[in-house]
Amino acid sequence: MEPEHIRFGGGAAETILSPLVAVWMLIAIVTILAVPRKHALTTFLLAVLNIPADQVVVLGGLHFTVLRILIIAGLVRRLSFSGSASRGKFPGGFNGIDLVVVLWTLSALTISSLQWMRMDAFIHNLADFLDALGGYLVVRSLIPDGEAMKRAVKALAVACAIQGIVMVNEQVSHVNLFGYLGGTWTGVTIRDGHIRAQGVMGCLYAGAFSGSVIPLFLWLWTDRKFRIAAYAGLAGALAMVAASYSSTSWLALSGSLVGLAFWPLRKQMRAIRWGLALTLIVLHLIMKAPVWALIARVDLTGSSSSYQRYALVDATIRHFSDWWLLGCKNFGDWGWDMWDTCNQFVDVALKEGLLTLVFYIMIFTRSFGMIGNARKAVTGDRKKEWLFWCLGASLFANIVASFGINYPAPLMMTMFPLLACISVSTFETGQARARGAEASGDRLAMPVTDGEGNWPVLQEQDQYTAK
């Protein structure tokens, strides 16, 4: 059973902050607060993705990780913005993705607090709330347009290049260089005779991150100005996947490649989705075991704990009545190693209940919906279609990776830029359609979005202009 002090944060009894990290953090804070938004974005992402998560400042018993401190700095900058919400705080306006992220984080905070009714649990949940919603709002505000999207993906590419080099060195020298920063181990992890390079994020988290961002680097490659960064990001990401030596890493990469492979069939995806759903139903009916038992068959390295992943999903489904309302305190008693919720959807369900799980799944459904509508709107423009397809492939890879690992705050910070890019790119597509309709003099069918990336709402030009 997982000790309660770990569930409620635990952590160091005193500050763990190396001088190098302290200087890096201070520079990042000043940059986030004082420089133009494009530079603040790059500094923020590179800092949160390359500083060990366990670097922490302890004040009055409260733990402020470096990530949390940088998020607070980003929120201060965001709150000090004096422009309109659509141009500054929420570029493109408050949309469907923003709404479900807010609902997801509020539901998680509320239900987790009601489940335990303890002050230490509430403080821990409040910190998680700050990491999740605060981190999302900071990233969302720092990516206002298409050029900022490219800078964000470039920052991810630089982070992958740095960590790829360190993780390959870890395989060769058996030393994790990030360990010298403090907050992580300098040694290596070995399973069944194979080194699983940790880097700064850990083998599973690093593999999930690197495998899922590859489609974004392929999109970045289409811009000649960013090709060097794209090549570096691809090389670093592939090195991270290989050096981490975990099935979750390869699954994330496979999710990206499978998503990209369906590019020629992009106009038949509705039929493919229905076909996949019917296939799973048929398999469930004819298999001796439930269809989710297929998870136990996934072992891409020969040393995976895939059966535990299957058992976790199976136990969650069978104990639905125990967790649906307010989550479950004692899921660790359901069987061997059940406390290790290495599945993001299971982790959300068991700790925060069904309502929170629904909101979390809606983040993906809303995102896919906005991507699909935007891709249809630019049919014939292969460059823009490729952008939306790469965003969708990266989102799909994150879903695949979620079945092998839960997403702590540092890993969420790798998915939030993707969600922000989806919001910005779909909004700009809607704006471009509106400008095109205005230029053609079509006063009766001016397209505007409905807040979720759709364009079914038709209004007259005077009404649209007034908005």
Secondary structure, 3 states (H helix, E strand, C coil): CCCHHHHCCCCCCCCECCHHHHHHHHHHHHHHHHCCHHHHHHHHHHHHHHCCCCCEEEECCEEEEHHHHHHHHHHHHHHCCCCCHHHHHCCCCCCHHHHHHHHHHHHHHHHHHHHHCCHHHHHHHHHHHHHHHHHHHHHHHHCCCHHHHHHHHHHHHHHHHHHHHHHHHHHHHCCCHHHHHCCCCCCCEEECCEEECCCCCCHHHHHHHHHHHHHHHHHHCCCHHHHHHHHHHHHHHHHHHHHHCCHHHHHHHHHHHHHHHCHHHHHHHHHHHHHHHHHHHHHHHHCCCCHHHHHHHCCCCCCCCHHHHHHHHHHHHHCHHHHCCCCCCCHHHHCCCCCCCCCHHHHHHHHHHHHHHHHHHHHHHHHHHHHHHHHHHCCCCHHHHHHHHHHHHHHHHHHHHHCCCCCCHHHHHHHHHHHHHHHHHHHHHHHHHHHHHHHCCCCCCEEECCCCCCCCEEECHHHHHHC
